[in-house]
């Protein structure tokens, strides 16, 4: 009986808050990913041949990775610096995704020209 009560209390006071924290972390990272992806595209000069979904995913990756880097390197008290790191990582993610998209578009165009030339 005591083990059952201990298990219920453990679930209520330990497991549920951790699950709630993880869910909130991913929801807030997704929302900030939308914002950070847009900011990253504004920072990068020129045109990026990626869509809205790729921008949001790049921002989400930047939010998660940059947030982790900021918290580990700077601690929890430097929120503004962590946000700047998140924007920087998002910009790098957008650049990488743009480069991959640009290269794949060029490669498919070269294949089409070879087919037409033959």
C-alpha positions in Angstrom: 0.0 0.0 0.0 2.8 2.4 0.9 4.5 1.6 -2.5 1.3 2.5 -4.3 1.0 5.8 -2.5 4.7 6.5 -3.2 4.2 5.7 -6.9 1.2 8.0 -7.1 3.0 10.8 -5.3 6.1 10.3 -7.5 3.9 10.5 -10.6 2.1 13.7 -9.4 5.0 15.6 -8.1 8.0 14.5 -10.3 6.9 13.0 -13.6 4.0 15.2 -14.5 5.9 18.5 -13.9 8.8 17.1 -16.0 6.5 16.2 -18.8 4.8 19.6 -18.6 8.1 21.3 -18.7 9.2 19.3 -21.8 5.9 20.0 -23.6 6.1 23.7 -22.8 9.8 23.8 -23.9 8.9 22.4 -27.4 5.8 24.6 -27.8 7.8 27.7 -26.9 10.7 26.6 -29.1 8.3 26.2 -32.0 6.8 29.6 -31.5 10.2 31.2 -31.2 11.3 29.2 -34.2 8.8 31.0 -36.4 10.0 34.4 -35.2 13.7 33.5 -35.2 13.5 31.9 -38.7 12.0 35.1 -40.0 14.6 37.2 -38.3 17.4 35.0 -39.7 16.0 35.5 -43.2 16.0 39.2 -42.7 19.6 39.2 -41.5 21.0 37.2 -44.5 21.5 39.3 -47.6 20.1 38.2 -50.9 17.4 35.7 -51.8 17.0 32.3 -50.1 15.3 29.7 -52.2 13.6 28.0 -49.3 9.9 28.0 -48.3 8.1 28.9 -45.1 8.3 25.5 -43.6 12.0 25.3 -44.1 12.3 28.8 -42.5 10.3 27.7 -39.5 12.3 24.5 -39.1 15.6 26.4 -39.4 14.3 28.8 -36.7 13.3 26.0 -34.5 16.7 24.3 -34.8 18.3 27.6 -34.1 16.1 28.1 -31.1 16.9 24.7 -29.6 20.6 24.6 -30.4 21.3 28.3 -29.7 19.3 28.1 -26.5 21.3 25.1 -25.3 24.6 26.8 -26.2 23.5 30.0 -24.5 22.4 28.3 -21.3 25.5 26.1 -21.1 28.0 28.8 -22.0 26.5 31.8 -20.3 24.1 30.5 -17.7 20.4 31.3 -17.2 20.9 35.0 -16.4 22.0 36.2 -19.8 18.7 36.0 -21.7 19.5 38.7 -24.3 22.8 37.1 -25.2 21.1 33.8 -25.5 18.5 35.2 -27.9 21.3 36.7 -30.0 23.0 33.3 -30.1 19.7 31.7 -31.1 19.3 34.2 -34.0 22.9 33.5 -35.1 22.4 29.8 -35.1 19.1 30.2 -37.0 20.8 32.3 -39.6 23.4 29.6 -40.1 20.7 27.0 -40.4 18.9 29.1 -43.0 22.2 29.6 -44.9 22.9 25.8 -44.8 19.3 25.0 -45.9 19.5 27.6 -48.7 22.9 26.2 -49.9 21.5 22.6 -50.0 18.3 23.8 -51.9 20.4 25.9 -54.3 22.8 23.0 -55.0 19.9 20.5 -55.5 18.1 23.0 -57.8 21.3 23.5 -59.9 22.0 19.7 -60.1 18.4 19.0 -61.3 18.7 21.8 -63.9 22.0 20.3 -65.2 20.3 16.8 -65.5 17.5 18.3 -67.4 19.9 20.1 -69.8 21.8 16.9 -70.4 18.6 15.0 -71.3 17.5 17.8 -73.6 21.0 18.0 -75.3 21.1 14.3 -76.0 
